[in-house]
Amino acid sequence: MANNASARKRIRQTAVRTERNAARKSRMRTFLKKVEVAIASGDKSQAQAAFQAAQPEAQRAQTKGVIHLNTVARKLSRLSARIKAMATA
């Protein structure tokens, strides 16, 4: 257990940051899942719109340090390639 004020403060800060990071990661996953659903439905315009909304969310998660830069780049690249490969509907 924390024995001094600075250690107690670090525990409080860690708890707040953990909660905030979990919310950011969850929000990012939700946006990416919407893109997956749109791709599965076969509607290219809807998939592109969902991708446009998901892209800044993923970048924001990376900027805040929730997820690694290369992970975001890989996920967005793969989704983009899948959207481009879709037949125009």
C-alpha positions as CSV (number, residue, x, y, z in Angstrom):
1,M,0.0,0.0,0.0
2,A,1.1,3.6,-0.6
3,N,3.0,5.1,2.3
4,N,3.4,8.7,1.2
5,A,1.3,11.4,-0.5
6,S,3.0,11.2,-3.9
7,A,2.4,7.4,-4.1
8,R,-1.2,7.9,-3.2
9,K,-1.6,10.5,-5.9
10,R,0.1,8.2,-8.5
11,I,-2.5,5.6,-7.6
12,R,-5.3,8.0,-8.2
13,Q,-3.9,9.3,-11.4
14,T,-3.3,5.8,-12.7
15,A,-7.0,4.8,-12.0
16,V,-8.3,7.9,-13.8
17,R,-6.0,7.3,-16.8
18,T,-6.8,3.6,-17.0
19,E,-10.5,4.4,-17.1
20,R,-10.0,7.1,-19.7
21,N,-7.8,4.9,-21.9
22,A,-10.3,2.0,-21.8
23,A,-13.1,4.4,-22.9
24,R,-10.9,5.6,-25.8
25,K,-10.0,2.1,-26.9
26,S,-13.6,1.0,-26.7
27,R,-14.8,4.0,-28.7
28,M,-12.2,3.3,-31.4
29,R,-13.2,-0.4,-31.6
30,T,-16.8,0.6,-32.0
31,F,-16.0,2.8,-35.0
32,L,-13.9,0.1,-36.6
33,K,-16.6,-2.4,-36.0
34,K,-19.1,-0.1,-37.9
35,V,-16.7,-0.2,-40.9
36,E,-16.5,-4.0,-40.7
37,V,-20.3,-4.2,-40.7
38,A,-20.6,-1.8,-43.6
39,I,-18.1,-3.9,-45.6
40,A,-20.0,-7.1,-44.8
41,S,-23.2,-5.5,-46.0
42,G,-21.6,-4.9,-49.4
43,D,-22.5,-1.2,-49.5
44,K,-19.3,0.6,-50.7
45,S,-20.6,4.2,-50.1
46,Q,-21.7,3.3,-46.5
47,A,-18.3,1.6,-45.9
48,Q,-16.5,4.6,-47.1
49,A,-18.5,6.9,-44.9
50,A,-17.9,4.7,-41.9
51,F,-14.2,4.6,-42.7
52,Q,-14.1,8.4,-42.9
53,A,-15.6,8.5,-39.4
54,A,-13.4,5.8,-38.0
55,Q,-10.1,7.2,-39.2
56,P,-9.8,10.2,-36.9
57,E,-10.9,8.1,-33.9
58,A,-8.1,5.6,-34.6
59,Q,-5.6,8.4,-35.1
60,R,-6.7,10.1,-31.9
61,A,-6.3,6.8,-29.9
62,Q,-2.7,6.6,-31.3
63,T,-2.0,10.2,-30.4
64,K,-3.1,9.7,-26.9
65,G,-0.9,6.6,-26.5
66,V,-3.7,4.1,-26.2
67,I,-2.6,2.1,-29.2
68,H,0.7,1.9,-31.1
69,L,1.2,3.9,-34.3
70,N,1.9,0.9,-36.5
71,T,-1.1,-0.9,-35.2
72,V,-3.4,1.9,-36.3
73,A,-1.6,2.2,-39.6
74,R,-2.0,-1.5,-40.2
75,K,-5.7,-1.6,-39.3
76,L,-6.6,1.4,-41.4
77,S,-4.6,0.2,-44.3
78,R,-6.3,-3.2,-44.3
79,L,-9.8,-1.7,-44.0
80,S,-9.0,0.8,-46.8
81,A,-7.8,-2.0,-49.1
82,R,-10.9,-4.1,-48.4
83,I,-13.1,-1.1,-49.2
84,K,-11.2,-0.4,-52.5
85,A,-11.6,-4.1,-53.4
86,M,-15.4,-3.9,-53.1
87,A,-17.5,-3.8,-56.2
88,T,-19.0,-0.4,-56.8
89,A,-22.6,-0.4,-55.6
